[in-house]
């Protein structure tokens, strides 16, 4: 999607990514970056939901770091994020990993949960 080159209107790009939510190769971090950059108003209701719904499959170091940065960027720019929803997603993913994963695998999710709790305490 070439939004920067004005080949595609920003709303079209956002709609494209919103329509990709259920696809197996959907990259939530990419969608969040584009939605926040081009249209925070559209992203508002979806940031927490996208992150929470993808933590069961996107719980690696890079993904969790990207999610933390996205949340912080959104909050610092006046975009409301339902941190309780993100925390619920973190807990669901952690509970799932508890059944099979080692501490190293769970570490990025635990750090993300701590970061969200910190941000919640600041708000």
BABA-91384 format. One record per residue: residue number from 0; x, y, z of N, C-alpha, C, O in turn; residue in three letters. Coordinates in Angstrom, 1 decimal. Atoms other than C-alpha are relative to their C-alpha. Example, Ala and Ser with C-alpha at 12.3 -4.5 7.8 and 13.67 -1.06 7.14 Angstrom:
+------+--------+--------+--------+--------+--------+--------+--------+--------+--------+--------+--------+--------+------+
! resi !   n.px !   n.py !   n.pz !  ca.px !  ca.py !  ca.pz !   c.px !   c.py !   c.pz !   o.px !   o.py !   o.pz ! resn !
+------+--------+--------+--------+--------+--------+--------+--------+--------+--------+--------+--------+--------+------+
!    0 !    0.9 !   -1.2 !    0.0 !   12.3 !   -4.5 !    7.8 !    0.9 !    1.2 !    0.0 !    1.9 !    1.2 !    0.7 !  Ala !
!    1 !   -0.9 !   -1.1 !    0.0 !   13.7 !   -1.1 !    7.1 !   -0.8 !    1.1 !    0.8 !   -0.3 !    2.2 !    0.9 !  Ser !
+------+--------+--------+--------+--------+--------+--------+--------+--------+--------+--------+--------+--------+------+
//
This chain:
+------+--------+--------+--------+--------+--------+--------+--------+--------+--------+--------+--------+--------+------+
! resi !   n.px !   n.py !   n.pz !  ca.px !  ca.py !  ca.pz !   c.px !   c.py !   c.pz !   o.px !   o.py !   o.pz ! resn !
+------+--------+--------+--------+--------+--------+--------+--------+--------+--------+--------+--------+--------+------+
!    0 !    0.9 !   -1.2 !    0.0 !    0.0 !    0.0 !    0.0 !    0.9 !    1.2 !    0.0 !    1.6 !    1.5 !    1.0 !  Unk !
!    1 !   -0.9 !   -1.2 !    0.1 !    1.7 !    3.2 !   -1.2 !   -0.7 !    1.2 !    0.4 !   -1.0 !    2.1 !   -0.4 !  Unk !
!    2 !    0.7 !   -1.2 !   -0.5 !    0.1 !    5.8 !    1.0 !    0.9 !    1.2 !   -0.1 !    0.5 !    2.2 !   -0.5 !  Unk !
!    3 !   -0.9 !   -1.1 !    0.0 !    3.2 !    7.9 !    1.3 !    0.2 !    0.6 !   -1.4 !    0.3 !    1.8 !   -1.5 !  Unk !
!    4 !   -0.1 !   -0.5 !    1.4 !    3.4 !    8.2 !   -2.5 !   -1.3 !    0.5 !   -0.5 !   -1.4 !    0.9 !   -1.7 !  Unk !
!    5 !    1.4 !   -0.5 !    0.4 !   -0.3 !    9.3 !   -2.6 !   -0.6 !   -0.9 !   -1.1 !   -1.5 !   -0.5 !   -1.8 !  Unk !
!    6 !    0.7 !    0.9 !    1.0 !   -1.1 !    6.2 !   -4.8 !   -1.3 !   -0.5 !    0.6 !   -2.2 !   -0.9 !   -0.1 !  Unk !
!    7 !    1.2 !    0.5 !   -0.7 !   -3.6 !    5.1 !   -2.1 !   -0.4 !    1.0 !    1.0 !    0.5 !    1.5 !    1.8 !  Unk !
!    8 !    0.4 !   -1.0 !   -1.0 !   -5.7 !    7.4 !    0.0 !    0.1 !   -0.7 !    1.4 !   -0.1 !   -1.9 !    1.5 !  Unk !
!    9 !   -0.2 !    0.5 !   -1.4 !   -5.1 !    7.0 !    3.8 !   -1.2 !   -0.9 !    0.5 !   -1.0 !   -1.9 !    1.2 !  Unk !
!   10 !    1.2 !    0.7 !   -0.4 !   -8.7 !    5.9 !    4.4 !    0.0 !   -1.4 !   -0.6 !   -0.4 !   -2.4 !    0.0 !  Unk !
!   11 !    0.0 !    1.3 !    0.7 !   -8.3 !    3.1 !    1.8 !    1.0 !   -0.9 !    0.7 !    0.8 !   -2.1 !    0.8 !  Unk !
!   12 !   -1.0 !    0.8 !   -0.6 !   -5.1 !    1.9 !    3.5 !   -0.5 !   -0.5 !    1.4 !   -0.3 !   -1.7 !    1.7 !  Unk !
!   13 !    0.5 !    0.4 !   -1.3 !   -6.8 !    1.8 !    6.9 !   -1.1 !   -1.0 !   -0.2 !   -1.1 !   -2.0 !    0.5 !  Unk !
!   14 !    1.0 !    1.0 !    0.3 !   -9.8 !    0.0 !    5.5 !    0.6 !   -1.4 !   -0.4 !    0.1 !   -2.4 !   -0.1 !  Unk !
!   15 !   -0.6 !    1.2 !    0.5 !   -7.5 !   -2.5 !    3.8 !    0.5 !   -0.8 !    1.2 !    0.3 !   -2.0 !    1.3 !  Unk !
!   16 !   -0.6 !    0.7 !   -1.2 !   -5.7 !   -3.3 !    7.1 !   -1.1 !   -0.5 !    0.9 !   -1.0 !   -1.6 !    1.5 !  Unk !
!   17 !    1.1 !    0.5 !   -0.8 !   -9.0 !   -3.5 !    9.0 !   -0.6 !   -1.2 !   -0.6 !   -1.0 !   -2.1 !    0.2 !  Unk !
!   18 !    0.5 !    1.2 !    0.6 !  -10.2 !   -6.0 !    6.5 !    0.9 !   -1.2 !    0.1 !    0.5 !   -2.4 !   -0.2 !  Unk !
!   19 !   -1.0 !    1.1 !    0.0 !   -7.1 !   -8.1 !    7.0 !    0.1 !   -0.6 !    1.4 !    0.8 !   -1.6 !    1.6 !  Unk !
!   20 !   -0.1 !    0.5 !   -1.4 !   -7.7 !   -8.7 !   10.8 !    0.0 !   -1.5 !    0.1 !    0.7 !   -2.1 !    0.9 !  Unk !
!   21 !    0.2 !    1.4 !   -0.1 !   -8.8 !  -12.3 !   10.3 !    0.9 !   -0.9 !   -0.8 !    0.8 !   -2.1 !   -0.8 !  Unk !
!   22 !   -0.8 !    0.8 !    0.9 !   -6.2 !  -13.3 !    7.8 !    1.2 !   -0.5 !    0.8 !    1.8 !    0.1 !    1.7 !  Unk !
!   23 !   -1.1 !    0.7 !   -0.8 !   -3.4 !  -15.7 !    9.0 !    1.3 !    0.8 !   -0.1 !    2.1 !    0.8 !    0.8 !  Unk !
!   24 !   -1.2 !   -0.7 !    0.1 !   -0.6 !  -13.4 !    7.7 !   -0.1 !    1.5 !    0.4 !    0.7 !    2.3 !    0.1 !  Unk !
!   25 !    0.2 !   -1.4 !   -0.4 !   -2.0 !  -10.2 !    9.2 !    1.0 !    0.4 !    1.0 !    1.3 !   -0.3 !    2.0 !  Unk !
!   26 !   -1.1 !   -0.5 !   -0.9 !    0.7 !   -8.1 !   10.9 !   -0.6 !    1.2 !    0.8 !   -0.7 !    2.3 !    0.2 !  Unk !
!   27 !    0.7 !   -1.1 !   -0.8 !   -1.0 !   -6.1 !   13.7 !    0.9 !    1.2 !    0.2 !    0.4 !    2.3 !    0.3 !  Unk !
!   28 !   -0.9 !   -1.1 !   -0.2 !    2.1 !   -4.0 !   14.3 !    0.1 !    0.9 !   -1.2 !    0.1 !    2.1 !   -1.0 !  Unk !
!   29 !    0.1 !   -0.8 !    1.2 !    2.1 !   -2.8 !   10.7 !   -1.3 !    0.8 !   -0.1 !   -1.2 !    2.0 !   -0.4 !  Unk !
!   30 !    1.2 !   -0.7 !    0.0 !   -1.5 !   -1.9 !   10.9 !   -0.1 !    1.1 !    1.0 !   -0.5 !    2.2 !    0.7 !  Unk !
!   31 !    0.0 !   -1.1 !   -1.0 !   -1.1 !    0.0 !   14.1 !    0.8 !    1.2 !   -0.4 !    0.4 !    2.3 !   -0.2 !  Unk !
!   32 !   -0.9 !   -1.1 !    0.5 !    1.8 !    2.0 !   12.7 !   -0.7 !    0.9 !   -1.0 !   -0.7 !    2.1 !   -0.9 !  Unk !
!   33 !    0.7 !   -0.8 !    1.0 !   -0.2 !    3.0 !    9.7 !   -1.2 !    0.7 !    0.5 !   -1.4 !    1.9 !    0.2 !  Unk !
!   34 !    1.2 !   -0.7 !   -0.5 !   -3.4 !    3.7 !   11.5 !    0.3 !    1.2 !    0.9 !   -0.3 !    2.2 !    0.8 !  Unk !
!   35 !   -0.4 !   -1.1 !   -0.8 !   -1.7 !    5.8 !   14.1 !    0.6 !    1.2 !   -0.8 !    0.4 !    2.3 !   -0.5 !  Unk !
!   36 !   -0.6 !   -1.1 !    0.8 !    0.4 !    7.7 !   11.6 !   -1.0 !    0.8 !   -0.8 !   -0.9 !    2.0 !   -0.9 !  Unk !
!   37 !    0.9 !   -0.7 !    0.9 !   -2.4 !    8.5 !    9.2 !   -1.3 !    0.4 !    0.6 !   -1.9 !    1.4 !    0.1 !  Unk !
!   38 !    1.3 !   -0.3 !   -0.4 !   -5.5 !    8.5 !   11.2 !   -0.3 !   -0.5 !    1.5 !   -0.9 !   -1.5 !    1.7 !  Unk !
!   39 !    0.2 !    0.5 !   -1.4 !   -5.5 !    8.3 !   15.0 !   -1.4 !   -0.1 !    0.4 !   -1.8 !   -0.9 !    1.2 !  Unk !
!   40 !    1.4 !    0.1 !   -0.3 !   -9.2 !    8.9 !   15.1 !   -0.6 !   -1.4 !   -0.4 !   -1.4 !   -1.9 !    0.4 !  Unk !
!   41 !    0.5 !    1.4 !    0.4 !   -9.8 !    5.6 !   13.2 !    0.6 !   -1.0 !    0.9 !    0.0 !   -2.0 !    1.2 !  Unk !
!   42 !   -0.7 !    1.0 !   -0.8 !   -7.3 !    3.8 !   15.3 !   -0.5 !   -0.1 !    1.5 !   -0.3 !   -1.1 !    2.1 !  Unk !
!   43 !    0.4 !    0.0 !   -1.4 !   -8.8 !    4.8 !   18.7 !   -0.6 !   -1.2 !    0.5 !   -0.2 !   -1.7 !    1.5 !  Unk !
!   44 !    0.8 !    1.1 !   -0.5 !  -11.3 !    2.1 !   19.1 !    0.7 !   -1.4 !   -0.2 !    0.2 !   -2.4 !    0.3 !  Unk !
!   45 !   -0.6 !    1.3 !    0.4 !   -9.0 !   -0.6 !   17.7 !    1.3 !   -0.3 !    0.6 !    1.7 !   -1.5 !    0.6 !  Unk !
!   46 !   -1.3 !    0.3 !   -0.4 !   -5.6 !   -0.3 !   19.2 !    0.0 !   -1.1 !    1.1 !    0.7 !   -2.1 !    0.9 !  Unk !
!   47 !    0.0 !    1.0 !   -1.0 !   -6.3 !   -2.2 !   22.4 !   -0.5 !   -1.3 !   -0.4 !    0.0 !   -2.4 !   -0.1 !  Unk !
!   48 !    0.5 !    1.2 !    0.5 !   -8.4 !   -4.7 !   20.6 !    0.9 !   -0.8 !   -0.9 !    1.1 !   -2.0 !   -0.7 !  Unk !
!   49 !   -1.0 !    0.6 !    0.9 !   -5.8 !   -5.4 !   17.9 !    1.1 !   -0.7 !    0.8 !    1.5 !   -1.8 !    0.6 !  Unk !
!   50 !   -1.1 !    0.6 !   -0.8 !   -3.1 !   -5.9 !   20.5 !   -0.4 !   -1.1 !    0.8 !    0.2 !   -2.2 !    0.8 !  Unk !
!   51 !    0.5 !    1.1 !   -0.9 !   -5.1 !   -8.0 !   22.9 !   -0.3 !   -1.2 !   -0.8 !    0.0 !   -2.3 !   -0.3 !  Unk !
!   52 !    0.4 !    1.1 !    0.8 !   -6.4 !  -10.2 !   20.2 !    1.2 !   -0.7 !   -0.7 !    1.0 !   -1.9 !   -1.1 !  Unk !
!   53 !   -1.1 !    0.6 !    0.7 !   -3.0 !  -10.9 !   18.7 !    1.1 !   -0.5 !    1.0 !    2.1 !   -1.0 !    0.5 !  Unk !
!   54 !   -1.1 !    0.4 !   -0.9 !   -0.9 !  -11.5 !   21.9 !    0.1 !   -1.5 !    0.1 !    1.2 !   -2.0 !    0.5 !  Unk !
!   55 !   -0.2 !    1.4 !    0.0 !   -1.6 !  -15.2 !   21.7 !    0.8 !   -0.6 !   -1.1 !    1.4 !   -1.7 !   -1.0 !  Unk !
!   56 !   -0.9 !    0.4 !    1.1 !    0.3 !  -15.4 !   18.4 !    1.2 !    0.9 !   -0.2 !    2.1 !    0.5 !   -0.8 !  Unk !
!   57 !   -1.1 !   -1.0 !    0.2 !    2.5 !  -12.3 !   18.6 !    0.5 !    0.3 !    1.4 !    0.2 !    1.4 !    1.9 !  Unk !
!   58 !   -0.5 !   -0.2 !   -1.3 !    4.3 !  -12.7 !   21.9 !    1.5 !    0.0 !    0.1 !    2.1 !   -0.1 !    1.2 !  Unk !
!   59 !   -1.4 !    0.0 !    0.0 !    7.9 !  -12.5 !   20.9 !    0.6 !    1.4 !    0.4 !   -0.2 !    2.3 !    0.6 !  Unk !
!   60 !   -0.6 !   -1.3 !   -0.4 !   10.4 !   -9.8 !   21.9 !   -0.3 !    1.2 !   -0.8 !   -0.7 !    2.2 !   -0.4 !  Unk !
!   61 !    0.2 !   -1.1 !    0.9 !   10.0 !   -7.7 !   18.8 !   -1.4 !    0.4 !    0.0 !   -1.7 !    1.6 !    0.0 !  Unk !
!   62 !    1.4 !   -0.3 !    0.1 !    6.2 !   -7.9 !   18.7 !   -0.4 !    0.8 !    1.3 !   -1.1 !    1.8 !    1.3 !  Unk !
!   63 !    0.4 !   -0.7 !   -1.2 !    5.8 !   -7.0 !   22.4 !    0.6 !    1.4 !    0.2 !    0.0 !    2.3 !    0.7 !  Unk !
!   64 !   -0.6 !   -1.3 !    0.0 !    8.3 !   -4.2 !   22.1 !   -0.8 !    1.0 !   -0.9 !   -1.0 !    2.2 !   -0.5 !  Unk !
!   65 !    0.7 !   -0.9 !    1.0 !    6.4 !   -2.8 !   19.1 !   -1.4 !    0.4 !    0.6 !   -1.8 !    1.5 !    0.5 !  Unk !
!   66 !    1.3 !   -0.3 !   -0.6 !    3.1 !   -3.1 !   21.0 !    0.2 !    1.1 !    1.1 !   -0.6 !    2.0 !    1.2 !  Unk !
!   67 !   -0.2 !   -1.0 !   -1.1 !    4.5 !   -1.2 !   24.0 !    0.3 !    1.4 !   -0.6 !   -0.2 !    2.4 !    0.0 !  Unk !
!   68 !   -0.3 !   -1.3 !    0.6 !    5.9 !    1.5 !   21.8 !   -1.3 !    0.6 !   -0.7 !   -1.5 !    1.9 !   -0.6 !  Unk !
!   69 !    1.2 !   -0.5 !    0.6 !    2.6 !    1.8 !   19.9 !   -0.9 !    0.6 !    1.1 !   -1.5 !    1.7 !    0.9 !  Unk !
!   70 !    0.9 !   -0.5 !   -1.1 !    0.6 !    2.2 !   23.2 !    0.6 !    1.3 !    0.5 !   -0.2 !    2.2 !    0.7 !  Unk !
!   71 !   -0.5 !   -1.3 !   -0.6 !    3.0 !    4.8 !   24.5 !   -0.1 !    1.1 !   -1.0 !   -0.5 !    2.2 !   -0.6 !  Unk !
!   72 !    0.1 !   -1.0 !    1.0 !    3.0 !    6.7 !   21.2 !   -1.5 !    0.5 !   -0.1 !   -1.7 !    1.7 !   -0.1 !  Unk !
!   73 !    1.4 !   -0.4 !    0.1 !   -0.8 !    6.7 !   21.1 !   -0.4 !    0.8 !    1.2 !   -1.0 !    1.9 !    1.1 !  Unk !
!   74 !    0.4 !   -0.7 !   -1.2 !   -1.2 !    7.8 !   24.7 !    0.7 !    1.4 !    0.1 !    0.1 !    2.3 !    0.5 !  Unk !
!   75 !   -0.7 !   -1.2 !    0.0 !    1.4 !   10.5 !   24.3 !   -0.5 !    1.0 !   -1.0 !   -0.3 !    2.2 !   -1.0 !  Unk !
!   76 !    0.6 !   -0.8 !    1.0 !   -0.5 !   11.8 !   21.3 !   -1.5 !    0.2 !    0.1 !   -2.2 !    0.5 !   -0.8 !  Unk !
!   77 !    1.4 !   -0.3 !   -0.3 !   -3.9 !   12.0 !   22.9 !   -1.0 !   -1.1 !   -0.5 !   -2.2 !   -0.8 !   -0.6 !  Unk !
!   78 !    0.8 !    1.1 !    0.5 !   -5.2 !    8.7 !   21.4 !   -0.3 !   -0.9 !    1.2 !    0.6 !   -1.6 !    1.7 !  Unk !
!   79 !    0.3 !    0.8 !   -1.2 !   -7.1 !    6.9 !   24.2 !    0.2 !   -1.5 !   -0.4 !   -0.2 !   -2.0 !   -1.5 !  Unk !
!   80 !   -0.2 !    1.4 !    0.2 !   -6.2 !    3.2 !   24.6 !   -0.6 !   -0.7 !    1.3 !   -0.2 !   -0.3 !    2.4 !  Unk !
!   81 !    0.6 !    0.7 !   -1.1 !   -8.2 !    0.8 !   26.8 !    1.1 !   -1.0 !    0.6 !    1.2 !   -2.1 !    0.1 !  Unk !
!   82 !   -1.1 !    0.8 !   -0.6 !   -5.3 !   -0.5 !   28.9 !   -0.5 !   -1.2 !    0.7 !    0.2 !   -2.2 !    0.8 !  Unk !
!   83 !    0.6 !    1.2 !   -0.6 !   -7.6 !   -2.9 !   30.8 !   -0.1 !   -1.1 !   -1.1 !    0.1 !   -2.3 !   -0.8 !  Unk !
!   84 !    0.1 !    1.0 !    1.1 !   -8.3 !   -4.6 !   27.5 !    1.3 !   -0.6 !   -0.4 !    1.4 !   -1.8 !   -0.6 !  Unk !
!   85 !   -1.3 !    0.5 !    0.3 !   -4.6 !   -4.9 !   26.7 !    0.5 !   -0.9 !    1.1 !    1.0 !   -2.0 !    0.9 !  Unk !
!   86 !   -0.4 !    0.9 !   -1.1 !   -4.0 !   -6.3 !   30.2 !   -0.7 !   -1.3 !    0.0 !   -0.1 !   -2.4 !    0.3 !  Unk !
!   87 !    0.7 !    1.3 !    0.2 !   -6.7 !   -8.9 !   29.7 !    0.6 !   -0.9 !   -1.0 !    0.7 !   -2.1 !   -0.8 !  Unk !
!   88 !   -0.6 !    0.7 !    1.0 !   -5.1 !   -9.9 !   26.5 !    1.4 !   -0.6 !    0.4 !    1.7 !   -1.8 !    0.1 !  Unk !
!   89 !   -1.3 !    0.5 !   -0.6 !   -1.7 !  -10.2 !   28.2 !   -0.2 !   -1.2 !    0.9 !    0.5 !   -2.2 !    0.8 !  Unk !
!   90 !    0.2 !    1.0 !   -0.9 !   -3.1 !  -12.3 !   30.9 !   -0.5 !   -1.3 !   -0.7 !   -0.1 !   -2.4 !   -0.3 !  Unk !
!   91 !    0.4 !    1.2 !    0.8 !   -4.9 !  -14.7 !   28.5 !    1.2 !   -0.6 !   -0.7 !    1.3 !   -1.9 !   -0.6 !  Unk !
!   92 !   -1.2 !    0.5 !    0.7 !   -1.7 !  -15.1 !   26.5 !    1.0 !   -0.7 !    1.0 !    1.5 !   -1.7 !    0.8 !  Unk !
!   93 !   -0.9 !    0.6 !   -1.0 !    0.4 !  -15.7 !   29.7 !   -0.6 !   -1.3 !    0.5 !    0.1 !   -2.2 !    0.7 !  Unk !
!   94 !    0.7 !    1.2 !   -0.5 !   -2.2 !  -18.2 !   31.0 !    0.2 !   -1.1 !   -1.0 !    0.5 !   -2.3 !   -0.6 !  Unk !
!   95 !   -0.1 !    1.0 !    1.0 !   -2.0 !  -20.0 !   27.7 !    1.5 !   -0.6 !   -0.1 !    1.7 !   -1.8 !   -0.2 !  Unk !
!   96 !   -1.4 !    0.4 !    0.0 !    1.8 !  -20.0 !   27.7 !    0.4 !   -0.8 !    1.2 !    1.3 !   -1.7 !    1.2 !  Unk !
!   97 !   -0.3 !    0.7 !   -1.3 !    1.9 !  -21.3 !   31.3 !   -0.2 !   -1.5 !   -0.2 !    0.5 !   -2.3 !    0.5 !  Unk !
!   98 !    0.2 !    1.5 !    0.2 !    0.7 !  -24.7 !   30.0 !    1.1 !   -0.7 !   -0.7 !    1.2 !   -1.9 !   -0.7 !  Unk !
!   99 !   -1.1 !    0.7 !    0.8 !    3.8 !  -25.3 !   27.8 !    1.3 !    0.8 !   -0.1 !    2.3 !    0.2 !   -0.4 !  Unk !
!  100 !   -1.2 !   -0.8 !    0.3 !    6.3 !  -22.4 !   27.6 !    0.9 !    0.2 !    1.2 !    0.5 !    0.1 !    2.4 !  Unk !
!  101 !   -0.9 !   -0.2 !   -1.1 !    9.4 !  -21.8 !   29.6 !    0.0 !    1.5 !    0.3 !   -0.6 !    2.3 !   -0.4 !  Unk !
!  102 !    0.0 !   -1.4 !   -0.5 !   10.2 !  -18.5 !   31.4 !    0.5 !    0.9 !   -1.1 !    0.1 !    2.1 !   -1.2 !  Unk !
!  103 !   -0.6 !   -0.8 !    1.1 !   12.3 !  -17.2 !   28.5 !   -1.0 !    0.4 !   -1.0 !   -1.0 !    1.5 !   -1.6 !  Unk !
!  104 !    1.0 !   -0.3 !    1.0 !    9.4 !  -17.5 !   26.1 !   -1.1 !    0.9 !    0.5 !   -1.6 !    1.8 !   -0.2 !  Unk !
!  105 !    1.0 !   -0.8 !   -0.6 !    7.0 !  -15.8 !   28.5 !    0.5 !    1.4 !    0.4 !   -0.2 !    2.4 !    0.5 !  Unk !
!  106 !   -0.7 !   -1.2 !   -0.5 !    9.5 !  -13.0 !   29.4 !   -0.5 !    1.3 !   -0.8 !   -0.9 !    2.3 !   -0.1 !  Unk !
!  107 !    0.4 !   -1.2 !    0.7 !    8.5 !  -10.5 !   26.6 !   -1.5 !    0.4 !    0.4 !   -1.8 !    1.6 !    0.6 !  Unk !
!  108 !    1.4 !   -0.3 !   -0.5 !    4.8 !  -10.8 !   27.6 !   -0.1 !    0.5 !    1.4 !   -0.9 !    1.5 !    1.6 !  Unk !
!  109 !   -0.1 !   -0.5 !   -1.4 !    5.6 !  -10.3 !   31.2 !    0.5 !    1.4 !    0.1 !   -0.1 !    2.2 !    0.8 !  Unk !
!  110 !   -0.5 !   -1.4 !    0.0 !    7.6 !   -7.2 !   30.4 !   -1.1 !    1.0 !   -0.6 !   -1.3 !    2.1 !   -0.1 !  Unk !
!  111 !    1.1 !   -0.8 !    0.6 !    4.7 !   -5.9 !   28.2 !   -1.1 !    0.3 !    1.1 !   -1.5 !    1.4 !    1.2 !  Unk !
!  112 !    1.0 !   -0.1 !   -1.1 !    2.3 !   -6.5 !   31.1 !    0.4 !    1.1 !    1.0 !   -0.3 !    1.9 !    1.4 !  Unk !
!  113 !   -0.5 !   -0.9 !   -0.9 !    4.5 !   -4.6 !   33.4 !    0.0 !    1.5 !   -0.5 !   -0.3 !    2.4 !    0.2 !  Unk !
!  114 !    0.0 !   -1.3 !    0.6 !    4.9 !   -1.7 !   31.0 !   -1.4 !    0.6 !   -0.1 !   -1.6 !    1.8 !    0.1 !  Unk !
!  115 !    1.4 !   -0.4 !    0.1 !    1.1 !   -1.5 !   30.5 !   -0.5 !    0.4 !    1.4 !   -1.2 !    1.4 !    1.6 !  Unk !
!  116 !    0.4 !   -0.4 !   -1.4 !    0.6 !   -1.5 !   34.3 !    0.7 !    1.3 !    0.4 !    0.0 !    2.2 !    1.1 !  Unk !
!  117 !   -0.7 !   -1.3 !   -0.3 !    3.2 !    1.3 !   34.6 !   -0.7 !    1.2 !   -0.7 !   -1.0 !    2.2 !   -0.1 !  Unk !
!  118 !    0.7 !   -1.0 !    0.7 !    1.4 !    3.3 !   31.9 !   -1.4 !    0.3 !    0.6 !   -1.8 !    1.4 !    0.7 !  Unk !
!  119 !    1.3 !   -0.2 !   -0.6 !   -1.9 !    2.7 !   33.6 !    0.1 !    0.8 !    1.3 !   -0.8 !    1.6 !    1.6 !  Unk !
!  120 !   -0.2 !   -0.7 !   -1.3 !   -0.5 !    4.0 !   36.9 !    0.3 !    1.5 !   -0.3 !    0.1 !    2.3 !    0.6 !  Unk !
!  121 !   -0.3 !   -1.4 !    0.3 !    0.6 !    7.2 !   35.1 !   -1.2 !    0.8 !   -0.5 !   -1.1 !    2.0 !   -0.5 !  Unk !
!  122 !    1.2 !   -0.7 !    0.5 !   -2.8 !    8.0 !   33.7 !   -1.0 !    0.3 !    1.0 !   -2.1 !    0.9 !    0.7 !  Unk !
+------+--------+--------+--------+--------+--------+--------+--------+--------+--------+--------+--------+--------+------+
//
